[in-house]
């Protein structure tokens, strides 16, 4: 059965995720220069929102939605430039962004599983 609270939670999380994606992908493009990776992370977040909607999770949607932007900020703050063995330039912003995002998603899933087991 659909719950208004579950619907509202996930719709709000969707718009937070969409806003973060639009900012990171388009407004901050000059800072990272990536086109496909921000969209890939956005699609992963949307898939997770769908799963969390079906499972009626309450924490994971916001960890997923806010984790996108938090991961980008962490990647931007802690990024380093380097040179690969062939002489090409490298940057680890995308690795930090992804690691923080995955970690926050994992924290949300674990928190939802713990709260669900306590409710039973």
C-alpha positions, 0 to 999 in steps of 0.5 A: 500500500502506498503511503503519502509519507513514503511518496513525499520522502522519495519525491523530495529526495528525487528533486534534491538529487536532480538539483545536485546533478544539474549543478554538478553536471552543468554549472560546475562543468568547468571545475571537473570537465566530465560529462558522462560520469556525473550522469552515471552517478545520477542514474545510480542514485535514481535506481537506488531511489526506486529500490528504496521506494519499494522497500519503504526505506526512510534514510537511504533516499536522503543519503543518496540524494545528499551524497551526490553533492557531498561527494562532489564537494569532497572530491573538489576539496581533496582532489590532486592532479598528477601525471601518468607514466605516459605523460598524460595528466590525471585527476582523482576528483571522480574517485573521491566523489564516487567513494564518498557517494558509495559510502553515504549510500552504504551508511543509509542502507545499513541505517535503514536495515537497523531501524527496520529490524528494531521496528519488528 
